C-alpha cells in the first residue's frame, strides 16, 4: 500500500490523493504537499518535482487513477 511520505497515511480521494512529489519522488498526499499540513519546504519540493515531470519529453498524460499527476506517455512503470 502506498503511503504519504510525511503523514504515513494511505492515499485516498481528493486531498488524500498521493502524488510522487516528495523528496526523491516519494509519495505524498496533497494535504501534506500543498494543503493544510504543508510547509514552505514541502511545497517547494512538490513544485520542483512537478516541474521536473513536465520537463520530460513526450506527450502529457493525466490519469487520476494512477495518482501520479501529469506524466509523459511511455514512462509507465519507469519509476
Ligand atoms: Zn500526507
PDB file of the backbone (N, CA, C, O) and the ligand in Angstrom, with CONECT records:
HET     ZN  A 101       1
ATOM      1  N   UNK A   1       0.850  -1.204   0.000  1.00  0.00           N
ATOM      2  CA  UNK A   1       0.000   0.000   0.000  1.00  0.00           C
ATOM      3  C   UNK A   1       0.881   1.248   0.000  1.00  0.00           C
ATOM      4  O   UNK A   1       1.802   1.382   0.806  1.00  0.00           O
ATOM      5  N   UNK A   2       0.578   2.141  -0.909  1.00  0.00           N
ATOM      6  CA  UNK A   2       1.338   3.391  -0.953  1.00  0.00           C
ATOM      7  C   UNK A   2       0.886   4.316   0.168  1.00  0.00           C
ATOM      8  O   UNK A   2      -0.306   4.450   0.446  1.00  0.00           O
ATOM      9  N   UNK A   3       1.853   4.943   0.797  1.00  0.00           N
ATOM     10  CA  UNK A   3       1.538   5.850   1.890  1.00  0.00           C
ATOM     11  C   UNK A   3       2.241   7.172   1.690  1.00  0.00           C
ATOM     12  O   UNK A   3       3.246   7.271   0.986  1.00  0.00           O
ATOM     13  N   UNK A   4       1.681   8.189   2.330  1.00  0.00           N
ATOM     14  CA  UNK A   4       2.290   9.513   2.269  1.00  0.00           C
ATOM     15  C   UNK A   4       3.614   9.516   3.023  1.00  0.00           C
ATOM     16  O   UNK A   4       3.707   9.008   4.140  1.00  0.00           O
ATOM     17  N   UNK A   5       4.628  10.090   2.404  1.00  0.00           N
ATOM     18  CA  UNK A   5       5.952  10.167   2.999  1.00  0.00           C
ATOM     19  C   UNK A   5       5.932  10.967   4.302  1.00  0.00           C
ATOM     20  O   UNK A   5       6.716  10.696   5.212  1.00  0.00           O
ATOM     21  N   UNK A   6       5.050  11.932   4.390  1.00  0.00           N
ATOM     22  CA  UNK A   6       5.034  12.827   5.557  1.00  0.00           C
ATOM     23  C   UNK A   6       4.125  12.324   6.666  1.00  0.00           C
ATOM     24  O   UNK A   6       4.567  12.185   7.806  1.00  0.00           O
ATOM     25  N   UNK A   7       2.864  12.049   6.357  1.00  0.00           N
ATOM     26  CA  UNK A   7       1.911  11.689   7.422  1.00  0.00           C
ATOM     27  C   UNK A   7       1.746  10.184   7.571  1.00  0.00           C
ATOM     28  O   UNK A   7       1.090   9.725   8.506  1.00  0.00           O
ATOM     29  N   UNK A   8       2.335   9.404   6.659  1.00  0.00           N
ATOM     30  CA  UNK A   8       2.335   7.934   6.746  1.00  0.00           C
ATOM     31  C   UNK A   8       0.940   7.322   6.586  1.00  0.00           C
ATOM     32  O   UNK A   8       0.749   6.134   6.848  1.00  0.00           O
ATOM     33  N   UNK A   9      -0.020   8.119   6.163  1.00  0.00           N
ATOM     34  CA  UNK A   9      -1.359   7.576   5.963  1.00  0.00           C
ATOM     35  C   UNK A   9      -1.509   7.127   4.511  1.00  0.00           C
ATOM     36  O   UNK A   9      -0.915   7.728   3.616  1.00  0.00           O
ATOM     37  N   UNK A  10      -2.308   6.062   4.264  1.00  0.00           N
ATOM     38  CA  UNK A  10      -2.525   5.617   2.893  1.00  0.00           C
ATOM     39  C   UNK A  10      -3.293   6.659   2.092  1.00  0.00           C
ATOM     40  O   UNK A  10      -3.996   7.498   2.656  1.00  0.00           O
ATOM     41  N   UNK A  11      -3.154   6.595   0.786  1.00  0.00           N
ATOM     42  CA  UNK A  11      -3.817   7.554  -0.081  1.00  0.00           C
ATOM     43  C   UNK A  11      -5.311   7.334  -0.139  1.00  0.00           C
ATOM     44  O   UNK A  11      -5.813   6.271   0.225  1.00  0.00           O
ATOM     45  N   UNK A  12      -6.027   8.368  -0.609  1.00  0.00           N
ATOM     46  CA  UNK A  12      -7.470   8.282  -0.741  1.00  0.00           C
ATOM     47  C   UNK A  12      -7.938   9.275  -1.782  1.00  0.00           C
ATOM     48  O   UNK A  12      -7.208   9.621  -2.710  1.00  0.00           O
ATOM     49  N   UNK A  13      -9.149   9.720  -1.615  1.00  0.00           N
ATOM     50  CA  UNK A  13      -9.721  10.633  -2.600  1.00  0.00           C
ATOM     51  C   UNK A  13      -9.416  12.085  -2.254  1.00  0.00           C
ATOM     52  O   UNK A  13      -9.109  12.428  -1.112  1.00  0.00           O
ATOM     53  N   UNK A  14      -9.511  12.923  -3.282  1.00  0.00           N
ATOM     54  CA  UNK A  14      -9.375  14.369  -3.089  1.00  0.00           C
ATOM     55  C   UNK A  14      -8.043  14.752  -2.467  1.00  0.00           C
ATOM     56  O   UNK A  14      -6.991  14.421  -3.014  1.00  0.00           O
ATOM     57  N   UNK A  15      -8.068  15.438  -1.344  1.00  0.00           N
ATOM     58  CA  UNK A  15      -6.823  15.914  -0.731  1.00  0.00           C
ATOM     59  C   UNK A  15      -5.955  14.789  -0.199  1.00  0.00           C
ATOM     60  O   UNK A  15      -4.811  15.017   0.194  1.00  0.00           O
ATOM     61  N   UNK A  16      -6.490  13.575  -0.185  1.00  0.00           N
ATOM     62  CA  UNK A  16      -5.702  12.428   0.279  1.00  0.00           C
ATOM     63  C   UNK A  16      -5.066  11.686  -0.896  1.00  0.00           C
ATOM     64  O   UNK A  16      -4.414  10.663  -0.687  1.00  0.00           O
ATOM     65  N   UNK A  17      -5.236  12.169  -2.106  1.00  0.00           N
ATOM     66  CA  UNK A  17      -4.609  11.523  -3.252  1.00  0.00           C
ATOM     67  C   UNK A  17      -3.098  11.646  -3.165  1.00  0.00           C
ATOM     68  O   UNK A  17      -2.564  12.695  -2.804  1.00  0.00           O
ATOM     69  N   UNK A  18      -2.417  10.556  -3.501  1.00  0.00           N
ATOM     70  CA  UNK A  18      -0.962  10.563  -3.458  1.00  0.00           C
ATOM     71  C   UNK A  18      -0.376  11.021  -4.780  1.00  0.00           C
ATOM     72  O   UNK A  18      -0.898  10.720  -5.854  1.00  0.00           O
ATOM     73  N   UNK A  19       0.721  11.755  -4.675  1.00  0.00           N
ATOM     74  CA  UNK A  19       1.479  12.174  -5.840  1.00  0.00           C
ATOM     75  C   UNK A  19       2.959  11.960  -5.532  1.00  0.00           C
ATOM     76  O   UNK A  19       3.383  12.116  -4.387  1.00  0.00           O
ATOM     77  N   UNK A  20       3.752  11.602  -6.551  1.00  0.00           N
ATOM     78  CA  UNK A  20       5.180  11.350  -6.308  1.00  0.00           C
ATOM     79  C   UNK A  20       5.986  12.637  -6.273  1.00  0.00           C
ATOM     80  O   UNK A  20       6.985  12.769  -6.979  1.00  0.00           O
ATOM     81  N   UNK A  21       5.551  13.585  -5.451  1.00  0.00           N
ATOM     82  CA  UNK A  21       6.200  14.891  -5.416  1.00  0.00           C
ATOM     83  C   UNK A  21       6.942  15.146  -4.114  1.00  0.00           C
ATOM     84  O   UNK A  21       7.243  16.290  -3.775  1.00  0.00           O
ATOM     85  N   UNK A  22       7.232  14.078  -3.390  1.00  0.00           N
ATOM     86  CA  UNK A  22       8.018  14.229  -2.173  1.00  0.00           C
ATOM     87  C   UNK A  22       9.503  14.163  -2.482  1.00  0.00           C
ATOM     88  O   UNK A  22       9.894  14.078  -3.646  1.00  0.00           O
ATOM     89  N   UNK A  23      10.333  14.200  -1.445  1.00  0.00           N
ATOM     90  CA  UNK A  23      11.793  14.128  -1.646  1.00  0.00           C
ATOM     91  C   UNK A  23      12.180  12.870  -2.411  1.00  0.00           C
ATOM     92  O   UNK A  23      11.822  11.764  -2.005  1.00  0.00           O
ATOM     93  N   UNK A  24      12.899  13.025  -3.503  1.00  0.00           N
ATOM     94  CA  UNK A  24      13.330  11.878  -4.285  1.00  0.00           C
ATOM     95  C   UNK A  24      12.208  11.151  -4.987  1.00  0.00           C
ATOM     96  O   UNK A  24      12.373  10.005  -5.404  1.00  0.00           O
ATOM     97  N   UNK A  25      11.049  11.813  -5.124  1.00  0.00           N
ATOM     98  CA  UNK A  25       9.928  11.185  -5.806  1.00  0.00           C
ATOM     99  C   UNK A  25       9.060  10.343  -4.880  1.00  0.00           C
ATOM    100  O   UNK A  25       8.266   9.528  -5.351  1.00  0.00           O
ATOM    101  N   UNK A  26       9.199  10.527  -3.575  1.00  0.00           N
ATOM    102  CA  UNK A  26       8.377   9.785  -2.614  1.00  0.00           C
ATOM    103  C   UNK A  26       6.917  10.202  -2.751  1.00  0.00           C
ATOM    104  O   UNK A  26       6.608  11.340  -3.106  1.00  0.00           O
ATOM    105  N   UNK A  27       6.027   9.252  -2.462  1.00  0.00           N
ATOM    106  CA  UNK A  27       4.600   9.564  -2.499  1.00  0.00           C
ATOM    107  C   UNK A  27       4.238  10.512  -1.370  1.00  0.00           C
ATOM    108  O   UNK A  27       4.636  10.312  -0.222  1.00  0.00           O
ATOM    109  N   UNK A  28       3.493  11.527  -1.700  1.00  0.00           N
ATOM    110  CA  UNK A  28       2.986  12.444  -0.681  1.00  0.00           C
ATOM    111  C   UNK A  28       1.539  12.780  -1.017  1.00  0.00           C
ATOM    112  O   UNK A  28       1.153  12.773  -2.186  1.00  0.00           O
ATOM    113  N   UNK A  29       0.742  13.072  -0.003  1.00  0.00           N
ATOM    114  CA  UNK A  29      -0.635  13.453  -0.255  1.00  0.00           C
ATOM    115  C   UNK A  29      -0.717  14.966  -0.448  1.00  0.00           C
ATOM    116  O   UNK A  29       0.177  15.713  -0.049  1.00  0.00           O
ATOM    117  N   UNK A  30      -1.806  15.390  -1.067  1.00  0.00           N
ATOM    118  CA  UNK A  30      -1.950  16.816  -1.344  1.00  0.00           C
ATOM    119  C   UNK A  30      -2.039  17.621  -0.061  1.00  0.00           C
ATOM    120  O   UNK A  30      -1.558  18.752  -0.004  1.00  0.00           O
ATOM    121  N   UNK A  31      -2.641  17.058   0.957  1.00  0.00           N
ATOM    122  CA  UNK A  31      -2.736  17.760   2.240  1.00  0.00           C
ATOM    123  C   UNK A  31      -1.363  18.155   2.752  1.00  0.00           C
ATOM    124  O   UNK A  31      -1.159  19.271   3.230  1.00  0.00           O
ATOM    125  N   UNK A  32      -0.424  17.218   2.644  1.00  0.00           N
ATOM    126  CA  UNK A  32       0.913  17.461   3.191  1.00  0.00           C
ATOM    127  C   UNK A  32       1.772  18.299   2.239  1.00  0.00           C
ATOM    128  O   UNK A  32       2.599  19.095   2.684  1.00  0.00           O
ATOM    129  N   UNK A  33       1.575  18.118   0.932  1.00  0.00           N
ATOM    130  CA  UNK A  33       2.442  18.785  -0.028  1.00  0.00           C
ATOM    131  C   UNK A  33       2.033  20.230  -0.274  1.00  0.00           C
ATOM    132  O   UNK A  33       2.876  21.126  -0.336  1.00  0.00           O
ATOM    133  N   UNK A  34       0.731  20.443  -0.414  1.00  0.00           N
ATOM    134  CA  UNK A  34       0.283  21.798  -0.763  1.00  0.00           C
ATOM    135  C   UNK A  34      -0.935  22.233   0.053  1.00  0.00           C
ATOM    136  O   UNK A  34      -1.427  23.348  -0.118  1.00  0.00           O
ATOM    137  N   UNK A  35      -1.425  21.358   0.941  1.00  0.00           N
ATOM    138  CA  UNK A  35      -2.656  21.659   1.658  1.00  0.00           C
ATOM    139  C   UNK A  35      -2.430  22.057   3.104  1.00  0.00           C
ATOM    140  O   UNK A  35      -1.452  22.728   3.436  1.00  0.00           O
ATOM    141  N   UNK A  36      -3.362  21.628   3.970  1.00  0.00           N
ATOM    142  CA  UNK A  36      -3.383  22.093   5.353  1.00  0.00           C
ATOM    143  C   UNK A  36      -2.133  21.704   6.136  1.00  0.00           C
ATOM    144  O   UNK A  36      -1.746  22.407   7.070  1.00  0.00           O
ATOM    145  N   UNK A  37      -1.500  20.597   5.768  1.00  0.00           N
ATOM    146  CA  UNK A  37      -0.317  20.147   6.507  1.00  0.00           C
ATOM    147  C   UNK A  37       0.991  20.600   5.855  1.00  0.00           C
ATOM    148  O   UNK A  37       2.073  20.260   6.334  1.00  0.00           O
ATOM    149  N   UNK A  38       0.894  21.354   4.780  1.00  0.00           N
ATOM    150  CA  UNK A  38       2.083  21.724   4.022  1.00  0.00           C
ATOM    151  C   UNK A  38       2.944  22.733   4.778  1.00  0.00           C
ATOM    152  O   UNK A  38       2.449  23.553   5.551  1.00  0.00           O
ATOM    153  N   UNK A  39       4.232  22.643   4.530  1.00  0.00           N
ATOM    154  CA  UNK A  39       5.172  23.661   4.982  1.00  0.00           C
ATOM    155  C   UNK A  39       5.773  24.275   3.719  1.00  0.00           C
ATOM    156  O   UNK A  39       5.686  23.678   2.646  1.00  0.00           O
ATOM    157  N   UNK A  40       6.378  25.453   3.829  1.00  0.00           N
ATOM    158  CA  UNK A  40       7.020  26.043   2.637  1.00  0.00           C
ATOM    159  C   UNK A  40       8.026  25.101   1.994  1.00  0.00           C
ATOM    160  O   UNK A  40       8.142  25.048   0.769  1.00  0.00           O
ATOM    161  N   UNK A  41       8.753  24.357   2.823  1.00  0.00           N
ATOM    162  CA  UNK A  41       9.729  23.399   2.315  1.00  0.00           C
ATOM    163  C   UNK A  41       9.046  22.300   1.497  1.00  0.00           C
ATOM    164  O   UNK A  41       9.506  21.953   0.409  1.00  0.00           O
ATOM    165  N   UNK A  42       7.961  21.763   2.018  1.00  0.00           N
ATOM    166  CA  UNK A  42       7.237  20.699   1.305  1.00  0.00           C
ATOM    167  C   UNK A  42       6.671  21.206  -0.010  1.00  0.00           C
ATOM    168  O   UNK A  42       6.731  20.522  -1.031  1.00  0.00           O
ATOM    169  N   UNK A  43       6.122  22.409   0.027  1.00  0.00           N
ATOM    170  CA  UNK A  43       5.551  22.985  -1.190  1.00  0.00           C
ATOM    171  C   UNK A  43       6.632  23.207  -2.238  1.00  0.00           C
ATOM    172  O   UNK A  43       6.416  22.965  -3.426  1.00  0.00           O
ATOM    173  N   UNK A  44       7.806  23.672  -1.789  1.00  0.00           N
ATOM    174  CA  UNK A  44       8.920  23.867  -2.728  1.00  0.00           C
ATOM    175  C   UNK A  44       9.325  22.547  -3.353  1.00  0.00           C
ATOM    176  O   UNK A  44       9.547  22.468  -4.561  1.00  0.00           O
ATOM    177  N   UNK A  45       9.421  21.513  -2.535  1.00  0.00           N
ATOM    178  CA  UNK A  45       9.796  20.193  -3.061  1.00  0.00           C
ATOM    179  C   UNK A  45       8.770  19.709  -4.078  1.00  0.00           C
ATOM    180  O   UNK A  45       9.136  19.205  -5.139  1.00  0.00           O
ATOM    181  N   UNK A  46       7.482  19.861  -3.756  1.00  0.00           N
ATOM    182  CA  UNK A  46       6.422  19.405  -4.658  1.00  0.00           C
ATOM    183  C   UNK A  46       6.482  20.151  -5.987  1.00  0.00           C
ATOM    184  O   UNK A  46       6.323  19.553  -7.051  1.00  0.00           O
ATOM    185  N   UNK A  47       6.714  21.461  -5.918  1.00  0.00           N
ATOM    186  CA  UNK A  47       6.784  22.245  -7.150  1.00  0.00           C
ATOM    187  C   UNK A  47       7.984  21.841  -7.993  1.00  0.00           C
ATOM    188  O   UNK A  47       7.906  21.805  -9.221  1.00  0.00           O
ATOM    189  N   UNK A  48       9.089  21.537  -7.332  1.00  0.00           N
ATOM    190  CA  UNK A  48      10.294  21.124  -8.042  1.00  0.00           C
ATOM    191  C   UNK A  48      10.063  19.791  -8.750  1.00  0.00           C
ATOM    192  O   UNK A  48      10.417  19.636  -9.919  1.00  0.00           O
ATOM    193  N   UNK A  49       9.474  18.835  -8.047  1.00  0.00           N
ATOM    194  CA  UNK A  49       9.216  17.522  -8.638  1.00  0.00           C
ATOM    195  C   UNK A  49       8.226  17.641  -9.797  1.00  0.00           C
ATOM    196  O   UNK A  49       8.367  16.977 -10.824  1.00  0.00           O
ATOM    197  N   UNK A  50       7.225  18.501  -9.611  1.00  0.00           N
ATOM    198  CA  UNK A  50       6.218  18.704 -10.644  1.00  0.00           C
ATOM    199  C   UNK A  50       6.856  19.276 -11.909  1.00  0.00           C
ATOM    200  O   UNK A  50       6.564  18.831 -13.019  1.00  0.00           O
ATOM    201  N   UNK A  51       7.735  20.272 -11.725  1.00  0.00           N
ATOM    202  CA  UNK A  51       8.399  20.880 -12.886  1.00  0.00           C
ATOM    203  C   UNK A  51       9.290  19.869 -13.592  1.00  0.00           C
ATOM    204  O   UNK A  51       9.366  19.855 -14.821  1.00  0.00           O
ATOM    205  N   UNK A  52       9.962  19.027 -12.821  1.00  0.00           N
ATOM    206  CA  UNK A  52      10.819  18.010 -13.440  1.00  0.00           C
ATOM    207  C   UNK A  52       9.996  17.061 -14.300  1.00  0.00           C
ATOM    208  O   UNK A  52      10.420  16.671 -15.388  1.00  0.00           O
ATOM    209  N   UNK A  53       8.817  16.691 -13.807  1.00  0.00           N
ATOM    210  CA  UNK A  53       7.934  15.813 -14.586  1.00  0.00           C
ATOM    211  C   UNK A  53       7.561  16.474 -15.899  1.00  0.00           C
ATOM    212  O   UNK A  53       7.612  15.852 -16.960  1.00  0.00           O
ATOM    213  N   UNK A  54       7.181  17.756 -15.815  1.00  0.00           N
ATOM    214  CA  UNK A  54       6.723  18.452 -17.009  1.00  0.00           C
ATOM    215  C   UNK A  54       7.850  18.714 -17.983  1.00  0.00           C
ATOM    216  O   UNK A  54       7.605  18.942 -19.167  1.00  0.00           O
ATOM    217  N   UNK A  55       9.085  18.684 -17.503  1.00  0.00           N
ATOM    218  CA  UNK A  55      10.204  18.997 -18.383  1.00  0.00           C
ATOM    219  C   UNK A  55      10.642  17.788 -19.192  1.00  0.00           C
ATOM    220  O   UNK A  55      11.478  17.908 -20.087  1.00  0.00           O
ATOM    221  N   UNK A  56      10.076  16.606 -18.880  1.00  0.00           N
ATOM    222  CA  UNK A  56      10.428  15.424 -19.649  1.00  0.00           C
ATOM    223  C   UNK A  56       9.795  15.502 -21.038  1.00  0.00           C
ATOM    224  O   UNK A  56       8.779  16.167 -21.236  1.00  0.00           O
ATOM    225  N   UNK A  57      10.414  14.812 -21.989  1.00  0.00           N
ATOM    226  CA  UNK A  57       9.928  14.863 -23.366  1.00  0.00           C
ATOM    227  C   UNK A  57       8.750  13.921 -23.581  1.00  0.00           C
ATOM    228  O   UNK A  57       8.606  12.912 -22.892  1.00  0.00           O
ATOM    229  N   UNK A  58       7.907  14.277 -24.560  1.00  0.00           N
ATOM    230  CA  UNK A  58       6.811  13.399 -24.935  1.00  0.00           C
ATOM    231  C   UNK A  58       5.467  13.994 -24.582  1.00  0.00           C
ATOM    232  O   UNK A  58       5.382  14.972 -23.839  1.00  0.00           O
ATOM    233  N   UNK A  59       4.400  13.388 -25.129  1.00  0.00           N
ATOM    234  CA  UNK A  59       3.047  13.891 -24.856  1.00  0.00           C
ATOM    235  C   UNK A  59       2.643  13.677 -23.409  1.00  0.00           C
ATOM    236  O   UNK A  59       3.020  12.679 -22.795  1.00  0.00           O
ATOM    237  N   UNK A  60       1.888  14.601 -22.872  1.00  0.00           N
ATOM    238  CA  UNK A  60       1.469  14.534 -21.474  1.00  0.00           C
ATOM    239  C   UNK A  60       0.228  13.668 -21.296  1.00  0.00           C
ATOM    240  O   UNK A  60      -0.679  13.679 -22.128  1.00  0.00           O
ATOM    241  N   UNK A  61       0.205  12.927 -20.211  1.00  0.00           N
ATOM    242  CA  UNK A  61      -0.963  12.136 -19.860  1.00  0.00           C
ATOM    243  C   UNK A  61      -1.342  12.466 -18.421  1.00  0.00           C
ATOM    244  O   UNK A  61      -0.481  12.583 -17.549  1.00  0.00           O
ATOM    245  N   UNK A  62      -2.637  12.615 -18.186  1.00  0.00           N
ATOM    246  CA  UNK A  62      -3.092  12.768 -16.809  1.00  0.00           C
ATOM    247  C   UNK A  62      -4.214  11.768 -16.569  1.00  0.00           C
ATOM    248  O   UNK A  62      -5.324  11.916 -17.079  1.00  0.00           O
ATOM    249  N   UNK A  63      -3.894  10.742 -15.775  1.00  0.00           N
ATOM    250  CA  UNK A  63      -4.882   9.723 -15.445  1.00  0.00           C
ATOM    251  C   UNK A  63      -5.042   9.708 -13.934  1.00  0.00           C
ATOM    252  O   UNK A  63      -4.126   9.309 -13.214  1.00  0.00           O
ATOM    253  N   UNK A  64      -6.200  10.141 -13.450  1.00  0.00           N
ATOM    254  CA  UNK A  64      -6.377  10.289 -11.998  1.00  0.00           C
ATOM    255  C   UNK A  64      -6.296   8.946 -11.272  1.00  0.00           C
ATOM    256  O   UNK A  64      -6.022   8.903 -10.073  1.00  0.00           O
ATOM    257  N   UNK A  65      -6.535   7.849 -12.000  1.00  0.00           N
ATOM    258  CA  UNK A  65      -6.467   6.547 -11.345  1.00  0.00           C
ATOM    259  C   UNK A  65      -5.050   6.175 -10.966  1.00  0.00           C
ATOM    260  O   UNK A  65      -4.831   5.362 -10.068  1.00  0.00           O
ATOM    261  N   UNK A  66      -4.074   6.779 -11.662  1.00  0.00           N
ATOM    262  CA  UNK A  66      -2.684   6.431 -11.396  1.00  0.00           C
ATOM    263  C   UNK A  66      -2.106   7.190 -10.226  1.00  0.00           C
ATOM    264  O   UNK A  66      -1.104   6.783  -9.638  1.00  0.00           O
ATOM    265  N   UNK A  67      -2.746   8.301  -9.891  1.00  0.00           N
ATOM    266  CA  UNK A  67      -2.277   9.136  -8.783  1.00  0.00           C
ATOM    267  C   UNK A  67      -0.838   9.583  -8.960  1.00  0.00           C
ATOM    268  O   UNK A  67      -0.082   9.643  -7.990  1.00  0.00           O
ATOM    269  N   UNK A  68      -0.457   9.892 -10.170  1.00  0.00           N
ATOM    270  CA  UNK A  68       0.898  10.390 -10.373  1.00  0.00           C
ATOM    271  C   UNK A  68       0.909  11.787 -10.961  1.00  0.00           C
ATOM    272  O   UNK A  68       1.971  12.379 -11.151  1.00  0.00           O
ATOM    273  N   UNK A  69      -0.287  12.321 -11.251  1.00  0.00           N
ATOM    274  CA  UNK A  69      -0.329  13.640 -11.862  1.00  0.00           C
ATOM    275  C   UNK A  69       0.051  13.546 -13.324  1.00  0.00           C
ATOM    276  O   UNK A  69       0.169  12.449 -13.870  1.00  0.00           O
ATOM    277  N   UNK A  70       0.244  14.688 -13.961  1.00  0.00           N
ATOM    278  CA  UNK A  70       0.621  14.655 -15.376  1.00  0.00           C
ATOM    279  C   UNK A  70       1.926  13.902 -15.570  1.00  0.00           C
ATOM    280  O   UNK A  70       2.872  14.082 -14.803  1.00  0.00           O
ATOM    281  N   UNK A  71       1.979  13.074 -16.575  1.00  0.00           N
ATOM    282  CA  UNK A  71       3.212  12.359 -16.880  1.00  0.00           C
ATOM    283  C   UNK A  71       3.327  12.243 -18.393  1.00  0.00           C
ATOM    284  O   UNK A  71       2.370  12.500 -19.124  1.00  0.00           O
ATOM    285  N   UNK A  72       4.497  11.856 -18.844  1.00  0.00           N
ATOM    286  CA  UNK A  72       4.712  11.666 -20.274  1.00  0.00           C
ATOM    287  C   UNK A  72       4.304  10.254 -20.664  1.00  0.00           C
ATOM    288  O   UNK A  72       4.513   9.309 -19.904  1.00  0.00           O
ATOM    289  N   UNK A  73       3.718  10.112 -21.859  1.00  0.00           N
ATOM    290  CA  UNK A  73       3.386   8.783 -22.348  1.00  0.00           C
ATOM    291  C   UNK A  73       4.641   7.953 -22.498  1.00  0.00           C
ATOM    292  O   UNK A  73       5.710   8.478 -22.809  1.00  0.00           O
ATOM    293  N   UNK A  74       4.512   6.664 -22.280  1.00  0.00           N
ATOM    294  CA  UNK A  74       5.643   5.775 -22.471  1.00  0.00           C
ATOM    295  C   UNK A  74       6.527   5.643 -21.252  1.00  0.00           C
ATOM    296  O   UNK A  74       7.486   4.871 -21.252  1.00  0.00           O
ATOM    297  N   UNK A  75       6.206   6.398 -20.211  1.00  0.00           N
ATOM    298  CA  UNK A  75       7.024   6.332 -18.998  1.00  0.00           C
ATOM    299  C   UNK A  75       6.398   5.437 -17.940  1.00  0.00           C
ATOM    300  O   UNK A  75       6.900   5.352 -16.819  1.00  0.00           O
ATOM    301  N   UNK A  76       5.320   4.779 -18.283  1.00  0.00           N
ATOM    302  CA  UNK A  76       4.619   3.961 -17.307  1.00  0.00           C
ATOM    303  C   UNK A  76       5.533   2.888 -16.728  1.00  0.00           C
ATOM    304  O   UNK A  76       6.200   2.159 -17.461  1.00  0.00           O
ATOM    305  N   UNK A  77       5.549   2.808 -15.418  1.00  0.00           N
ATOM    306  CA  UNK A  77       6.350   1.786 -14.766  1.00  0.00           C
ATOM    307  C   UNK A  77       7.830   2.093 -14.721  1.00  0.00           C
ATOM    308  O   UNK A  77       8.630   1.254 -14.308  1.00  0.00           O
ATOM    309  N   UNK A  78       8.196   3.279 -15.139  1.00  0.00           N
ATOM    310  CA  UNK A  78       9.614   3.620 -15.181  1.00  0.00           C
ATOM    311  C   UNK A  78      10.160   3.931 -13.799  1.00  0.00           C
ATOM    312  O   UNK A  78      11.366   3.829 -13.570  1.00  0.00           O
ATOM    313  N   UNK A  79       9.301   4.302 -12.891  1.00  0.00           N
ATOM    314  CA  UNK A  79       9.793   4.712 -11.577  1.00  0.00           C
ATOM    315  C   UNK A  79       9.600   3.615 -10.528  1.00  0.00           C
ATOM    316  O   UNK A  79       9.963   3.800  -9.367  1.00  0.00           O
TER     317      UNK A  79
HETATM  318 ZN    ZN A 101       0.315  13.238   3.951  1.00  0.00          ZN
END
